[in-house]
Amino acid sequence: MAEPRHRYSALSLVLHWLIAAMILAQILLITAHEATEGPLSREFVQIHKALGLTILVLTLARIGWRIAHPALPLPERMKGWERILARGTHVLFYVALIVLPLTGWAASSAMGRDIVWFGLFNWPLLPIGGGRETAGALMDLHGIAVKAVYVLLALHVLGALKHQFIDRDNVLHRMIPLIPRRP
């Protein structure tokens, strides 16, 4: 019988932390965009769009990897409501990380605005019309999804800290290689 896994695979770790860093970069880019004007502001938006589409692709890859390599089991001592909250938070993260770039992509497409992927090529626009009105409605959805991500981030971080400092159950060790495993 194989020994149980105590840590996620290297690819799972890389995808998790890369996407996390990109989410932080997205927040910083949009904050910088709102604080500036002119060409620099537009450049922040272009990078935001390219990074968002990269997050979409990486999230789809992560979901595929997760299907092929299921999550580690939750600690046996977790209560039922904690299990539901933990799994629900993860599922909603995946949903948000798909909805956010799709709504941004769709809004750009509705306006006919090119998305240049890091200066390398034009990302194809979706066959969506409707102009400013449609784009505005899509950006409203985008904004709601952003707020959902903030709530999910808070729940995710608070849950990780609870596992590390209150439950002391090695859950954080699974995703942060520098944290030693408790016996």
C-alpha positions in Angstrom: 0.0 0.0 0.0 1.3 3.4 -0.9 2.1 5.9 1.8 -0.4 8.7 2.0 0.6 12.0 0.5 1.3 14.9 2.9 1.9 17.6 0.3 0.4 18.7 -3.0 2.4 17.9 -6.1 5.0 20.4 -7.4 2.7 21.4 -10.3 -0.2 22.0 -7.9 2.0 24.2 -5.7 3.4 26.2 -8.7 -0.1 26.8 -10.2 -1.5 27.8 -6.8 1.2 30.3 -5.9 1.5 31.6 -9.5 -2.2 32.3 -9.7 -2.1 33.9 -6.2 0.7 36.2 -7.3 -1.1 37.1 -10.5 -4.3 37.9 -8.5 -2.2 40.3 -6.3 -0.7 41.8 -9.5 -4.2 42.3 -10.9 -5.2 44.3 -7.8 -2.0 46.4 -8.1 -2.5 47.0 -11.8 -6.1 48.2 -11.5 -5.1 50.3 -8.5 -2.3 51.9 -10.6 -4.7 52.4 -13.5 -7.2 54.3 -11.3 -4.4 56.4 -9.9 -2.9 57.5 -13.3 -4.1 59.0 -16.6 -3.2 58.8 -20.2 -1.0 56.2 -22.0 0.4 54.7 -18.7 -3.1 54.1 -17.4 -4.1 52.4 -20.6 -0.9 50.3 -20.5 -1.9 49.1 -17.0 -5.3 48.0 -18.3 -3.7 46.1 -21.3 -1.4 44.2 -18.9 -4.4 43.6 -16.6 -6.4 42.1 -19.5 -3.4 39.9 -20.6 -2.8 38.7 -17.1 -6.5 38.0 -16.6 -6.6 35.8 -19.7 -3.4 34.1 -18.5 -5.1 33.4 -15.1 -8.1 31.9 -17.1 -5.8 29.5 -19.0 -3.9 28.6 -15.8 -7.1 28.1 -13.9 -8.4 25.7 -16.5 -5.1 23.9 -16.4 -5.3 23.7 -12.7 -8.9 22.3 -12.8 -7.7 19.7 -15.3 -4.8 18.8 -13.1 -7.1 18.7 -10.0 -9.5 16.3 -11.7 -6.6 14.0 -12.6 -5.0 14.4 -9.1 -7.7 14.9 -6.5 -7.2 17.1 -3.5 -5.7 15.7 -0.4 -8.2 14.6 2.2 -9.3 17.1 4.8 -8.2 16.4 8.4 -10.5 13.9 10.1 -11.1 16.2 13.0 -12.8 18.8 10.9 -16.4 19.4 11.6 -19.0 18.9 8.8 -19.6 22.7 8.4 -15.9 23.3 8.1 -15.6 20.7 5.4 -18.5 22.3 3.4 -17.0 25.8 3.9 -13.5 24.6 2.8 -14.7 22.8 -0.3 -17.2 25.4 -1.1 -14.6 28.2 -0.9 -12.3 26.3 -3.3 -15.1 25.6 -5.8 -16.2 29.3 -5.7 -12.6 30.4 -6.2 -12.5 28.3 -9.4 -15.8 29.8 -10.5 -14.6 33.3 -9.8 -11.3 32.7 -11.6 -13.2 31.7 -14.7 -16.0 34.3 -14.5 -13.6 37.3 -13.9 -11.5 36.9 -17.1 -14.5 35.8 -19.1 -16.5 38.9 -18.2 -13.5 41.2 -18.8 -12.9 39.5 -22.2 -16.5 39.7 -23.1 -16.7 43.4 -22.2 -13.7 44.2 -24.3 -15.2 42.2 -27.1 -18.6 44.0 -26.8 -16.7 47.3 -27.2 -14.5 46.0 -30.0 -11.4 46.8 -28.0 -8.3 44.8 -28.9 -6.6 42.7 -26.2 -2.9 42.6 -26.9 -1.4 39.6 -25.0 1.8 41.1 -23.5 2.7 42.7 -26.8 3.0 39.4 -28.6 -0.3 39.0 -30.4 -3.9 40.1 -30.4 -6.1 37.8 -28.3 -9.2 36.9 -30.4 -12.3 38.8 -29.4 -15.5 37.0 -28.7 -18.4 37.3 -31.2 -20.3 39.7 -28.9 -21.8 43.0 -29.9 -23.9 45.5 -27.9 -21.3 48.2 -27.5 -21.1 50.3 -24.3 -24.4 49.0 -22.8 -23.5 45.4 -23.0 -19.9 46.1 -21.9 -21.2 48.1 -18.9 -23.4 45.2 -17.8 -20.5 42.7 -18.2 -18.3 45.0 -16.2 -20.9 45.2 -13.4 -20.7 41.4 -13.3 -16.9 41.7 -13.3 -17.1 44.0 -10.3 -19.4 41.6 -8.4 -16.9 38.8 -9.0 -14.0 41.0 -7.8 -15.9 41.5 -4.5 -16.5 37.8 -4.3 -12.8 37.1 -4.7 -12.0 39.5 -1.8 -14.4 37.6 0.4 -13.0 34.2 -0.7 -9.4 35.4 -0.2 -10.3 36.5 3.4 -12.0 33.1 4.1 -9.1 31.2 2.5 -6.4 33.1 4.4 -8.3 33.0 7.7 -8.9 29.2 7.2 -5.2 28.6 6.6 -4.2 30.6 9.7 -6.8 28.7 11.8 -5.4 25.4 10.6 -1.8 26.5 11.3 -2.2 28.2 14.7 -5.4 26.8 16.3 -5.9 23.3 14.8 -2.2 22.7 14.3 -3.1 20.0 11.7 -0.4 20.4 9.0 -2.9 21.7 6.4 -0.7 24.8 5.7 2.3 22.5 5.3 0.6 21.0 2.2 0.9 24.3 0.3 3.9 26.0 1.8 7.1 23.8 1.5 9.0 25.9 4.0 6.6 25.0 6.9 7.8 21.8 8.5 5.4 19.0 9.0 4.3 18.4 12.6 4.5 14.8 13.8 
